Protein backbone atom coordinates (compact mmCIF):
# COMPACT_ATOMS: atom_id res chain seq x y z
CA UNK A 1 0.00 0.00 0.00
CA UNK A 2 2.78 2.43 0.89
CA UNK A 3 4.45 1.60 -2.40
CA UNK A 4 1.32 2.60 -4.34
CA UNK A 5 1.05 5.94 -2.48
CA UNK A 6 4.69 6.66 -3.24
CA UNK A 7 4.10 6.00 -6.94
CA UNK A 8 1.05 8.29 -6.99
CA UNK A 9 3.01 11.14 -5.38
CA UNK A 10 5.71 10.77 -8.00
CA UNK A 11 3.11 10.88 -10.79
CA UNK A 12 1.44 13.98 -9.37
CA UNK A 13 4.71 15.86 -9.06
CA UNK A 14 4.75 18.74 -11.54
CA UNK A 15 7.64 19.07 -13.96
CA UNK A 16 10.19 21.70 -13.08
CA UNK A 17 9.52 25.03 -14.77
CA UNK A 18 11.94 26.44 -17.26
CA UNK A 19 12.25 30.10 -18.14
CA UNK A 20 14.25 29.74 -21.33
CA UNK A 21 12.75 31.76 -24.16
CA UNK A 22 13.96 32.04 -27.73
CA UNK A 23 12.72 35.63 -27.89
CA UNK A 24 15.06 36.91 -25.18
CA UNK A 25 17.42 39.57 -26.48
CA UNK A 26 21.16 39.39 -26.30
CA UNK A 27 24.13 38.44 -28.47
CA UNK A 28 23.85 34.76 -27.57
CA UNK A 29 20.50 34.46 -29.36
CA UNK A 30 20.74 32.88 -32.80
CA UNK A 31 17.42 32.96 -34.75
CA UNK A 32 18.69 30.14 -37.00
CA UNK A 33 19.36 27.84 -34.09
CA UNK A 34 16.87 25.37 -32.63
CA UNK A 35 18.09 26.13 -29.14
CA UNK A 36 16.43 28.92 -27.15
CA UNK A 37 18.33 32.12 -26.58
CA UNK A 38 19.96 33.00 -23.31
CA UNK A 39 20.28 36.15 -21.31
CA UNK A 40 23.60 37.87 -21.85
CA UNK A 41 26.08 36.69 -19.25
CA UNK A 42 28.09 39.01 -17.07
CA UNK A 43 31.74 38.01 -16.80
CA UNK A 44 35.03 39.52 -15.80
CA UNK A 45 36.16 39.52 -19.42
CA UNK A 46 36.04 43.19 -20.40
CA UNK A 47 38.07 43.02 -23.56
CA UNK A 48 35.15 42.87 -25.99
CA UNK A 49 32.83 45.30 -24.21
CA UNK A 50 35.53 47.95 -24.11
CA UNK A 51 36.59 47.61 -27.73
CA UNK A 52 36.03 50.93 -29.47
CA UNK A 53 35.33 51.04 -33.19
CA UNK A 54 37.55 53.63 -34.82
CA UNK A 55 35.60 55.93 -37.10
CA UNK A 56 37.45 59.23 -37.52
CA UNK A 57 35.18 62.26 -37.39
CA UNK A 58 36.01 65.87 -38.22
CA UNK A 59 32.56 67.47 -38.09
CA UNK A 60 31.36 68.85 -34.76
CA UNK A 61 28.03 69.00 -32.94
CA UNK A 62 27.09 71.99 -30.80
CA UNK A 63 24.08 72.29 -28.53
CA UNK A 64 23.00 75.64 -27.08
CA UNK A 65 20.77 75.53 -24.03
CA UNK A 66 19.23 78.43 -22.09
CA UNK A 67 20.27 79.05 -18.51
CA UNK A 68 16.59 79.07 -17.54
CA UNK A 69 16.37 75.33 -18.20
CA UNK A 70 16.96 74.73 -14.47
CA UNK A 71 14.39 77.28 -13.28
CA UNK A 72 11.73 74.62 -12.95
CA UNK A 73 13.77 72.68 -10.37
CA UNK A 74 12.89 74.10 -6.92
CA UNK A 75 16.00 73.06 -4.98
CA UNK A 76 19.74 72.96 -5.59
CA UNK A 77 19.58 69.19 -5.28
CA UNK A 78 16.98 68.92 -8.04
CA UNK A 79 18.83 71.42 -10.22
CA UNK A 80 21.97 69.29 -9.90
CA UNK A 81 20.15 66.12 -10.92
CA UNK A 82 18.53 67.88 -13.89
CA UNK A 83 21.85 69.34 -15.07
CA UNK A 84 23.47 65.94 -14.74
CA UNK A 85 20.77 64.32 -16.87
CA UNK A 86 21.25 66.94 -19.58
CA UNK A 87 25.01 66.40 -19.65
CA UNK A 88 24.67 62.62 -19.82
CA UNK A 89 22.18 62.86 -22.69
CA UNK A 90 24.45 65.17 -24.67
CA UNK A 91 27.40 62.82 -24.18
CA UNK A 92 25.33 59.92 -25.51
CA UNK A 93 24.92 61.85 -28.77
CA UNK A 94 28.61 62.86 -28.97
CA UNK A 95 28.06 66.59 -28.51
CA UNK A 96 31.38 68.42 -28.81
CA UNK A 97 30.38 71.88 -27.56
CA UNK A 98 27.77 73.03 -25.05
CA UNK A 99 26.84 76.71 -25.09
CA UNK A 100 24.96 78.07 -22.08
CA UNK A 101 23.28 81.31 -23.00
CA UNK A 102 21.38 83.91 -21.00
CA UNK A 103 17.83 83.97 -22.32
CA UNK A 104 16.32 86.51 -19.93
CA UNK A 105 16.88 90.19 -19.26
CA UNK A 106 17.13 89.65 -15.51
CA UNK A 107 18.05 86.66 -13.39
CA UNK A 108 15.03 85.27 -11.57
CA UNK A 109 16.93 83.49 -8.80
CA UNK A 110 19.41 85.54 -6.78
CA UNK A 111 20.63 82.52 -4.82
CA UNK A 112 21.91 80.58 -7.82
CA UNK A 113 23.36 82.03 -11.00
CA UNK A 114 21.99 79.49 -13.51
CA UNK A 115 24.67 80.23 -16.10
CA UNK A 116 27.56 79.52 -13.74
CA UNK A 117 25.71 76.69 -12.03
CA UNK A 118 25.29 74.78 -15.28
CA UNK A 119 28.88 75.49 -16.26
CA UNK A 120 30.17 74.14 -12.93
CA UNK A 121 28.10 70.95 -13.10
CA UNK A 122 28.94 70.33 -16.76
CA UNK A 123 32.65 70.90 -16.09
CA UNK A 124 32.57 68.52 -13.13
CA UNK A 125 30.92 65.77 -15.15
CA UNK A 126 33.15 66.16 -18.22
CA UNK A 127 36.37 65.98 -16.18
CA UNK A 128 37.60 62.38 -15.69
CA UNK A 129 37.19 61.27 -12.09
CA UNK A 130 40.91 60.88 -11.46
CA UNK A 131 41.47 64.53 -12.43
CA UNK A 132 38.63 66.24 -10.56
CA UNK A 133 40.52 66.85 -7.33
CA UNK A 134 43.28 68.67 -9.19
CA UNK A 135 41.23 70.47 -11.84
CA UNK A 136 37.74 71.20 -10.53
CA UNK A 137 37.77 74.00 -7.92
CA UNK A 138 35.38 73.93 -5.00
CA UNK A 139 32.08 75.66 -5.58
CA UNK A 140 28.82 75.80 -3.61
CA UNK A 141 27.13 74.84 -6.89
CA UNK A 142 28.68 71.38 -6.52
CA UNK A 143 27.26 70.69 -3.06
CA UNK A 144 25.27 67.73 -4.41
CA UNK A 145 27.83 66.58 -6.98
CA UNK A 146 27.89 63.21 -5.25
CA UNK A 147 24.50 62.51 -6.81
CA UNK A 148 25.95 62.71 -10.33
CA UNK A 149 26.69 59.40 -12.00
CA UNK A 150 29.99 59.06 -13.89
CA UNK A 151 29.96 59.42 -17.65
CA UNK A 152 30.58 56.45 -19.90
CA UNK A 153 32.92 57.93 -22.48
CA UNK A 154 36.35 56.96 -23.88
CA UNK A 155 38.12 59.79 -22.04
CA UNK A 156 36.69 58.35 -18.80
CA UNK A 157 38.34 54.92 -19.14
CA UNK A 158 37.88 52.14 -16.65
CA UNK A 159 40.69 50.07 -15.25
CA UNK A 160 40.80 47.65 -18.19
CA UNK A 161 40.27 49.93 -21.19
CA UNK A 162 43.37 50.11 -23.36
CA UNK A 163 43.52 53.41 -25.22
CA UNK A 164 46.24 55.25 -27.06
CA UNK A 165 45.01 58.62 -25.78
CA UNK A 166 44.53 59.78 -22.20
CA UNK A 167 43.63 62.94 -20.34
CA UNK A 168 46.11 64.05 -17.72
CA UNK A 169 47.22 66.84 -15.41
CA UNK A 170 50.77 68.12 -15.19
CA UNK A 171 52.67 67.49 -11.96
CA UNK A 172 56.29 68.30 -11.13
CA UNK A 173 59.21 68.88 -13.43
CA UNK A 174 61.64 66.05 -14.10
CA UNK A 175 64.80 67.23 -15.73
CA UNK A 176 63.88 68.87 -19.02
CA UNK A 177 60.40 67.33 -18.99
CA UNK A 178 57.18 67.23 -16.97
CA UNK A 179 55.53 64.36 -15.12
CA UNK A 180 51.83 63.84 -15.81
CA UNK A 181 49.11 61.98 -13.94
CA UNK A 182 47.09 60.11 -16.61
CA UNK A 183 44.97 58.01 -14.27
CA UNK A 184 47.32 55.03 -14.19
CA UNK A 185 49.52 53.54 -11.51
CA UNK A 186 52.40 54.57 -13.74
CA UNK A 187 53.15 58.22 -14.45
CA UNK A 188 53.71 59.70 -17.89
CA UNK A 189 56.49 62.03 -18.95
CA UNK A 190 56.30 64.82 -21.49
CA UNK A 191 59.47 66.19 -23.05
CA UNK A 192 58.39 69.73 -22.41
CA UNK A 193 58.27 72.02 -19.40
CA UNK A 194 54.70 72.90 -18.36
CA UNK A 195 53.59 74.42 -15.10
CA UNK A 196 51.74 72.12 -12.65
CA UNK A 197 47.97 71.83 -12.70
CA UNK A 198 47.42 72.08 -16.46
CA UNK A 199 45.10 69.62 -18.20
CA UNK A 200 46.63 68.00 -21.27
CA UNK A 201 45.62 65.39 -23.82
CA UNK A 202 48.45 62.95 -24.48
CA UNK A 203 49.18 60.21 -26.97
CA UNK A 204 50.83 57.02 -25.72
CA UNK A 205 53.27 54.95 -27.81
CA UNK A 206 50.69 52.15 -27.88
CA UNK A 207 47.26 51.42 -26.34
CA UNK A 208 47.60 50.71 -22.63
CA UNK A 209 45.19 49.98 -19.78
CA UNK A 210 45.66 51.16 -16.21
CA UNK A 211 45.40 47.56 -15.01
CA UNK A 212 48.60 46.75 -16.93
CA UNK A 213 50.67 49.33 -15.06
CA UNK A 214 52.34 49.25 -11.65
CA UNK A 215 53.64 51.81 -9.21
CA UNK A 216 57.35 52.44 -9.41
CA UNK A 217 57.60 51.74 -13.13
CA UNK A 218 59.53 54.13 -15.32
CA UNK A 219 57.29 56.95 -16.61
CA UNK A 220 55.77 56.45 -20.05
CA UNK A 221 57.10 58.87 -22.64
CA UNK A 222 54.11 60.58 -24.24
CA UNK A 223 53.47 63.52 -26.53
CA UNK A 224 50.88 66.26 -26.14
CA UNK A 225 48.16 66.46 -28.79
CA UNK A 226 45.10 68.59 -29.44
CA UNK A 227 41.92 67.51 -27.59
CA UNK A 228 40.29 66.99 -30.98
CA UNK A 229 42.95 64.52 -32.16
CA UNK A 230 41.33 61.41 -30.60
CA UNK A 231 38.10 62.26 -32.44
CA UNK A 232 39.66 63.17 -35.78
CA UNK A 233 42.22 60.38 -35.96
CA UNK A 234 40.78 57.52 -33.91
CA UNK A 235 37.07 58.29 -33.89
CA UNK A 236 36.88 58.44 -30.08
CA UNK A 237 34.33 60.81 -28.60
CA UNK A 238 36.49 62.98 -26.38
CA UNK A 239 34.01 64.99 -24.33
CA UNK A 240 32.71 68.52 -24.75
CA UNK A 241 33.95 71.99 -24.08
CA UNK A 242 31.75 74.61 -22.44
CA UNK A 243 31.11 78.16 -23.57
CA UNK A 244 29.07 80.89 -21.89
CA UNK A 245 27.15 83.42 -23.99
CA UNK A 246 25.66 86.57 -22.48
CA UNK A 247 22.88 86.60 -25.08
CA UNK A 248 21.49 84.34 -27.75
CA UNK A 249 23.08 86.20 -30.66
CA UNK A 250 26.51 85.57 -29.15
CA UNK A 251 25.89 81.84 -29.38
CA UNK A 252 26.32 82.24 -33.14
CA UNK A 253 28.61 85.27 -33.47
CA UNK A 254 31.20 83.99 -30.98
CA UNK A 255 31.53 80.53 -32.46
CA UNK A 256 35.05 79.12 -31.93
CA UNK A 257 35.05 77.53 -35.38
CA UNK A 258 36.43 79.24 -38.45
CA UNK A 259 33.49 80.26 -40.59
CA UNK A 260 31.06 79.62 -37.74
CA UNK A 261 28.24 77.08 -37.87
CA UNK A 262 27.31 76.13 -41.42
CA UNK A 263 23.98 74.57 -40.46
CA UNK A 264 21.71 75.71 -37.63
CA UNK A 265 18.61 74.14 -36.14
CA UNK A 266 16.31 76.13 -33.86
CA UNK A 267 14.12 74.17 -31.46
CA UNK A 268 11.05 75.87 -30.04
CA UNK A 269 7.50 74.85 -29.20
CA UNK A 270 6.04 77.99 -30.78
CA UNK A 271 5.41 78.64 -34.49
CA UNK A 272 7.73 75.85 -35.65
CA UNK A 273 7.50 72.84 -37.95
CA UNK A 274 6.69 69.47 -36.50
CA UNK A 275 9.88 67.52 -35.88
CA UNK A 276 8.24 64.36 -37.18
CA UNK A 277 7.28 65.75 -40.59
CA UNK A 278 8.30 63.43 -43.38
CA UNK A 279 11.69 64.25 -44.83
CA UNK A 280 12.58 66.95 -42.33
CA UNK A 281 15.96 65.39 -41.53
CA UNK A 282 16.72 65.27 -45.26
CA UNK A 283 17.03 69.05 -45.14
CA UNK A 284 20.22 68.82 -43.10
CA UNK A 285 23.03 70.24 -45.22
CA UNK A 286 25.28 67.68 -46.86
CA UNK A 287 28.94 67.74 -45.83
CA UNK A 288 28.37 70.22 -43.03
CA UNK A 289 31.37 70.99 -40.83
CA UNK A 290 29.75 72.41 -37.71
CA UNK A 291 26.09 71.91 -36.85
CA UNK A 292 24.27 73.85 -34.12
CA UNK A 293 21.13 72.82 -32.25
CA UNK A 294 19.69 75.76 -30.28
CA UNK A 295 17.05 74.98 -27.67
CA UNK A 296 14.65 77.50 -26.20
CA UNK A 297 13.60 77.95 -22.60
CA UNK A 298 10.89 75.87 -20.92
CA UNK A 299 8.37 78.71 -20.91
CA UNK A 300 8.99 81.32 -23.63
CA UNK A 301 11.04 79.23 -26.04
CA UNK A 302 13.59 80.74 -28.39
CA UNK A 303 11.22 83.64 -29.02
CA UNK A 304 11.76 84.90 -25.48
CA UNK A 305 15.54 84.70 -25.87
CA UNK A 306 15.40 86.65 -29.14
CA UNK A 307 13.16 89.30 -27.59
CA UNK A 308 15.55 89.69 -24.64
CA UNK A 309 18.60 90.06 -26.92
CA UNK A 310 19.38 93.76 -27.34
CA UNK A 311 21.88 93.03 -30.13
CA UNK A 312 19.29 91.41 -32.37
CA UNK A 313 17.05 93.51 -34.58
CA UNK A 314 14.53 90.74 -34.85
CA UNK A 315 11.17 90.23 -33.19
CA UNK A 316 10.61 87.04 -31.28
CA UNK A 317 7.88 85.96 -33.67
CA UNK A 318 10.43 86.07 -36.50
CA UNK A 319 12.91 83.77 -34.78
CA UNK A 320 12.65 81.16 -37.52
CA UNK A 321 14.48 83.49 -39.89
CA UNK A 322 17.66 83.07 -37.84
CA UNK A 323 17.95 79.33 -38.57
CA UNK A 324 18.26 76.97 -41.49
CA UNK A 325 15.67 74.74 -39.85
CA UNK A 326 13.12 75.66 -37.16
CA UNK A 327 11.32 72.77 -35.49
CA UNK A 328 8.89 71.98 -32.70
CA UNK A 329 10.46 69.24 -30.56
CA UNK A 330 7.29 67.93 -28.91
CA UNK A 331 9.61 66.01 -26.63
CA UNK A 332 12.94 66.37 -24.83
CA UNK A 333 16.51 67.10 -25.95
CA UNK A 334 17.05 63.36 -26.15
CA UNK A 335 14.23 62.90 -28.65
CA UNK A 336 15.47 65.72 -30.90
CA UNK A 337 19.01 64.35 -31.01
CA UNK A 338 17.68 60.83 -31.62
CA UNK A 339 15.64 61.96 -34.62
CA UNK A 340 18.59 63.77 -36.21
CA UNK A 341 21.34 61.32 -35.25
CA UNK A 342 21.26 59.30 -38.47
CA UNK A 343 21.27 62.43 -40.65
CA UNK A 344 24.19 63.86 -38.68
CA UNK A 345 26.29 60.74 -39.10
CA UNK A 346 25.45 60.47 -42.78
CA UNK A 347 25.91 64.10 -43.81
CA UNK A 348 28.71 65.34 -41.56
CA UNK A 349 32.02 66.00 -43.31
CA UNK A 350 34.84 63.66 -42.31
C-alpha positions as CSV (number, residue, x, y, z in Angstrom):
1,X,0.0,0.0,0.0
2,X,2.8,2.4,0.9
3,X,4.5,1.6,-2.4
4,X,1.3,2.6,-4.3
5,X,1.1,5.9,-2.5
6,X,4.7,6.7,-3.2
7,X,4.1,6.0,-6.9
8,X,1.0,8.3,-7.0
9,X,3.0,11.1,-5.4
10,X,5.7,10.8,-8.0
11,X,3.1,10.9,-10.8
12,X,1.4,14.0,-9.4
13,X,4.7,15.9,-9.1
14,X,4.8,18.7,-11.5
15,X,7.6,19.1,-14.0
16,X,10.2,21.7,-13.1
17,X,9.5,25.0,-14.8
18,X,11.9,26.4,-17.3
19,X,12.3,30.1,-18.1
20,X,14.3,29.7,-21.3
21,X,12.7,31.8,-24.2
22,X,14.0,32.0,-27.7
23,X,12.7,35.6,-27.9
24,X,15.1,36.9,-25.2
25,X,17.4,39.6,-26.5
26,X,21.2,39.4,-26.3
27,X,24.1,38.4,-28.5
28,X,23.9,34.8,-27.6
29,X,20.5,34.5,-29.4
30,X,20.7,32.9,-32.8
31,X,17.4,33.0,-34.7
32,X,18.7,30.1,-37.0
33,X,19.4,27.8,-34.1
34,X,16.9,25.4,-32.6
35,X,18.1,26.1,-29.1
36,X,16.4,28.9,-27.2
37,X,18.3,32.1,-26.6
38,X,20.0,33.0,-23.3
39,X,20.3,36.2,-21.3
40,X,23.6,37.9,-21.9
41,X,26.1,36.7,-19.3
42,X,28.1,39.0,-17.1
43,X,31.7,38.0,-16.8
44,X,35.0,39.5,-15.8
45,X,36.2,39.5,-19.4
46,X,36.0,43.2,-20.4
47,X,38.1,43.0,-23.6
48,X,35.2,42.9,-26.0
49,X,32.8,45.3,-24.2
50,X,35.5,47.9,-24.1
51,X,36.6,47.6,-27.7
52,X,36.0,50.9,-29.5
53,X,35.3,51.0,-33.2
54,X,37.5,53.6,-34.8
55,X,35.6,55.9,-37.1
56,X,37.5,59.2,-37.5
57,X,35.2,62.3,-37.4
58,X,36.0,65.9,-38.2
59,X,32.6,67.5,-38.1
60,X,31.4,68.9,-34.8
61,X,28.0,69.0,-32.9
62,X,27.1,72.0,-30.8
63,X,24.1,72.3,-28.5
64,X,23.0,75.6,-27.1
65,X,20.8,75.5,-24.0
66,X,19.2,78.4,-22.1
67,X,20.3,79.0,-18.5
68,X,16.6,79.1,-17.5
69,X,16.4,75.3,-18.2
70,X,17.0,74.7,-14.5
71,X,14.4,77.3,-13.3
72,X,11.7,74.6,-12.9
73,X,13.8,72.7,-10.4
74,X,12.9,74.1,-6.9
75,X,16.0,73.1,-5.0
76,X,19.7,73.0,-5.6
77,X,19.6,69.2,-5.3
78,X,17.0,68.9,-8.0
79,X,18.8,71.4,-10.2
80,X,22.0,69.3,-9.9
81,X,20.1,66.1,-10.9
82,X,18.5,67.9,-13.9
83,X,21.8,69.3,-15.1
84,X,23.5,65.9,-14.7
85,X,20.8,64.3,-16.9
86,X,21.3,66.9,-19.6
87,X,25.0,66.4,-19.6
88,X,24.7,62.6,-19.8
89,X,22.2,62.9,-22.7
90,X,24.5,65.2,-24.7
91,X,27.4,62.8,-24.2
92,X,25.3,59.9,-25.5
93,X,24.9,61.9,-28.8
94,X,28.6,62.9,-29.0
95,X,28.1,66.6,-28.5
96,X,31.4,68.4,-28.8
97,X,30.4,71.9,-27.6
98,X,27.8,73.0,-25.0
99,X,26.8,76.7,-25.1
100,X,25.0,78.1,-22.1
101,X,23.3,81.3,-23.0
102,X,21.4,83.9,-21.0
103,X,17.8,84.0,-22.3
104,X,16.3,86.5,-19.9
105,X,16.9,90.2,-19.3
106,X,17.1,89.6,-15.5
107,X,18.1,86.7,-13.4
108,X,15.0,85.3,-11.6
109,X,16.9,83.5,-8.8
110,X,19.4,85.5,-6.8
111,X,20.6,82.5,-4.8
112,X,21.9,80.6,-7.8
113,X,23.4,82.0,-11.0
114,X,22.0,79.5,-13.5
115,X,24.7,80.2,-16.1
116,X,27.6,79.5,-13.7
117,X,25.7,76.7,-12.0
118,X,25.3,74.8,-15.3
119,X,28.9,75.5,-16.3
120,X,30.2,74.1,-12.9
121,X,28.1,70.9,-13.1
122,X,28.9,70.3,-16.8
123,X,32.6,70.9,-16.1
124,X,32.6,68.5,-13.1
125,X,30.9,65.8,-15.2
126,X,33.1,66.2,-18.2
127,X,36.4,66.0,-16.2
128,X,37.6,62.4,-15.7
129,X,37.2,61.3,-12.1
130,X,40.9,60.9,-11.5
131,X,41.5,64.5,-12.4
132,X,38.6,66.2,-10.6
133,X,40.5,66.8,-7.3
134,X,43.3,68.7,-9.2
135,X,41.2,70.5,-11.8
136,X,37.7,71.2,-10.5
137,X,37.8,74.0,-7.9
138,X,35.4,73.9,-5.0
139,X,32.1,75.7,-5.6
140,X,28.8,75.8,-3.6
141,X,27.1,74.8,-6.9
142,X,28.7,71.4,-6.5
143,X,27.3,70.7,-3.1
144,X,25.3,67.7,-4.4
145,X,27.8,66.6,-7.0
146,X,27.9,63.2,-5.2
147,X,24.5,62.5,-6.8
148,X,26.0,62.7,-10.3
149,X,26.7,59.4,-12.0
150,X,30.0,59.1,-13.9
151,X,30.0,59.4,-17.7
152,X,30.6,56.5,-19.9
153,X,32.9,57.9,-22.5
154,X,36.3,57.0,-23.9
155,X,38.1,59.8,-22.0
156,X,36.7,58.4,-18.8
157,X,38.3,54.9,-19.1
158,X,37.9,52.1,-16.6
159,X,40.7,50.1,-15.3
160,X,40.8,47.6,-18.2
161,X,40.3,49.9,-21.2
162,X,43.4,50.1,-23.4
163,X,43.5,53.4,-25.2
164,X,46.2,55.3,-27.1
165,X,45.0,58.6,-25.8
166,X,44.5,59.8,-22.2
167,X,43.6,62.9,-20.3
168,X,46.1,64.1,-17.7
169,X,47.2,66.8,-15.4
170,X,50.8,68.1,-15.2
171,X,52.7,67.5,-12.0
172,X,56.3,68.3,-11.1
173,X,59.2,68.9,-13.4
174,X,61.6,66.1,-14.1
175,X,64.8,67.2,-15.7
176,X,63.9,68.9,-19.0
177,X,60.4,67.3,-19.0
178,X,57.2,67.2,-17.0
179,X,55.5,64.4,-15.1
180,X,51.8,63.8,-15.8
181,X,49.1,62.0,-13.9
182,X,47.1,60.1,-16.6
183,X,45.0,58.0,-14.3
184,X,47.3,55.0,-14.2
185,X,49.5,53.5,-11.5
186,X,52.4,54.6,-13.7
187,X,53.2,58.2,-14.5
188,X,53.7,59.7,-17.9
189,X,56.5,62.0,-18.9
190,X,56.3,64.8,-21.5
191,X,59.5,66.2,-23.1
192,X,58.4,69.7,-22.4
193,X,58.3,72.0,-19.4
194,X,54.7,72.9,-18.4
195,X,53.6,74.4,-15.1
196,X,51.7,72.1,-12.6
197,X,48.0,71.8,-12.7
198,X,47.4,72.1,-16.5
199,X,45.1,69.6,-18.2
200,X,46.6,68.0,-21.3
201,X,45.6,65.4,-23.8
202,X,48.4,63.0,-24.5
203,X,49.2,60.2,-27.0
204,X,50.8,57.0,-25.7
205,X,53.3,55.0,-27.8
206,X,50.7,52.1,-27.9
207,X,47.3,51.4,-26.3
208,X,47.6,50.7,-22.6
209,X,45.2,50.0,-19.8
210,X,45.7,51.2,-16.2
211,X,45.4,47.6,-15.0
212,X,48.6,46.8,-16.9
213,X,50.7,49.3,-15.1
214,X,52.3,49.2,-11.7
215,X,53.6,51.8,-9.2
216,X,57.4,52.4,-9.4
217,X,57.6,51.7,-13.1
218,X,59.5,54.1,-15.3
219,X,57.3,56.9,-16.6
220,X,55.8,56.5,-20.1
221,X,57.1,58.9,-22.6
222,X,54.1,60.6,-24.2
223,X,53.5,63.5,-26.5
224,X,50.9,66.3,-26.1
225,X,48.2,66.5,-28.8
226,X,45.1,68.6,-29.4
227,X,41.9,67.5,-27.6
228,X,40.3,67.0,-31.0
229,X,43.0,64.5,-32.2
230,X,41.3,61.4,-30.6
231,X,38.1,62.3,-32.4
232,X,39.7,63.2,-35.8
233,X,42.2,60.4,-36.0
234,X,40.8,57.5,-33.9
235,X,37.1,58.3,-33.9
236,X,36.9,58.4,-30.1
237,X,34.3,60.8,-28.6
238,X,36.5,63.0,-26.4
239,X,34.0,65.0,-24.3
240,X,32.7,68.5,-24.8
241,X,33.9,72.0,-24.1
242,X,31.8,74.6,-22.4
243,X,31.1,78.2,-23.6
244,X,29.1,80.9,-21.9
245,X,27.1,83.4,-24.0
246,X,25.7,86.6,-22.5
247,X,22.9,86.6,-25.1
248,X,21.5,84.3,-27.8
249,X,23.1,86.2,-30.7
250,X,26.5,85.6,-29.1
251,X,25.9,81.8,-29.4
252,X,26.3,82.2,-33.1
253,X,28.6,85.3,-33.5
254,X,31.2,84.0,-31.0
255,X,31.5,80.5,-32.5
256,X,35.0,79.1,-31.9
257,X,35.0,77.5,-35.4
258,X,36.4,79.2,-38.4
259,X,33.5,80.3,-40.6
260,X,31.1,79.6,-37.7
261,X,28.2,77.1,-37.9
262,X,27.3,76.1,-41.4
263,X,24.0,74.6,-40.5
264,X,21.7,75.7,-37.6
265,X,18.6,74.1,-36.1
266,X,16.3,76.1,-33.9
267,X,14.1,74.2,-31.5
268,X,11.0,75.9,-30.0
269,X,7.5,74.9,-29.2
270,X,6.0,78.0,-30.8
271,X,5.4,78.6,-34.5
272,X,7.7,75.9,-35.6
273,X,7.5,72.8,-37.9
274,X,6.7,69.5,-36.5
275,X,9.9,67.5,-35.9
276,X,8.2,64.4,-37.2
277,X,7.3,65.8,-40.6
278,X,8.3,63.4,-43.4
279,X,11.7,64.3,-44.8
280,X,12.6,67.0,-42.3
281,X,16.0,65.4,-41.5
282,X,16.7,65.3,-45.3
283,X,17.0,69.0,-45.1
284,X,20.2,68.8,-43.1
285,X,23.0,70.2,-45.2
286,X,25.3,67.7,-46.9
287,X,28.9,67.7,-45.8
288,X,28.4,70.2,-43.0
289,X,31.4,71.0,-40.8
290,X,29.8,72.4,-37.7
291,X,26.1,71.9,-36.8
292,X,24.3,73.9,-34.1
293,X,21.1,72.8,-32.3
294,X,19.7,75.8,-30.3
295,X,17.1,75.0,-27.7
296,X,14.6,77.5,-26.2
297,X,13.6,78.0,-22.6
298,X,10.9,75.9,-20.9
299,X,8.4,78.7,-20.9
300,X,9.0,81.3,-23.6
301,X,11.0,79.2,-26.0
302,X,13.6,80.7,-28.4
303,X,11.2,83.6,-29.0
304,X,11.8,84.9,-25.5
305,X,15.5,84.7,-25.9
306,X,15.4,86.6,-29.1
307,X,13.2,89.3,-27.6
308,X,15.6,89.7,-24.6
309,X,18.6,90.1,-26.9
310,X,19.4,93.8,-27.3
311,X,21.9,93.0,-30.1
312,X,19.3,91.4,-32.4
313,X,17.0,93.5,-34.6
314,X,14.5,90.7,-34.9
315,X,11.2,90.2,-33.2
316,X,10.6,87.0,-31.3
317,X,7.9,86.0,-33.7
318,X,10.4,86.1,-36.5
319,X,12.9,83.8,-34.8
320,X,12.6,81.2,-37.5
321,X,14.5,83.5,-39.9
322,X,17.7,83.1,-37.8
323,X,17.9,79.3,-38.6
324,X,18.3,77.0,-41.5
325,X,15.7,74.7,-39.8
326,X,13.1,75.7,-37.2
327,X,11.3,72.8,-35.5
328,X,8.9,72.0,-32.7
329,X,10.5,69.2,-30.6
330,X,7.3,67.9,-28.9
331,X,9.6,66.0,-26.6
332,X,12.9,66.4,-24.8
333,X,16.5,67.1,-25.9
334,X,17.0,63.4,-26.1
335,X,14.2,62.9,-28.7
336,X,15.5,65.7,-30.9
337,X,19.0,64.3,-31.0
338,X,17.7,60.8,-31.6
339,X,15.6,62.0,-34.6
340,X,18.6,63.8,-36.2
341,X,21.3,61.3,-35.2
342,X,21.3,59.3,-38.5
343,X,21.3,62.4,-40.7
344,X,24.2,63.9,-38.7
345,X,26.3,60.7,-39.1
346,X,25.5,60.5,-42.8
347,X,25.9,64.1,-43.8
348,X,28.7,65.3,-41.6
349,X,32.0,66.0,-43.3
350,X,34.8,63.7,-42.3
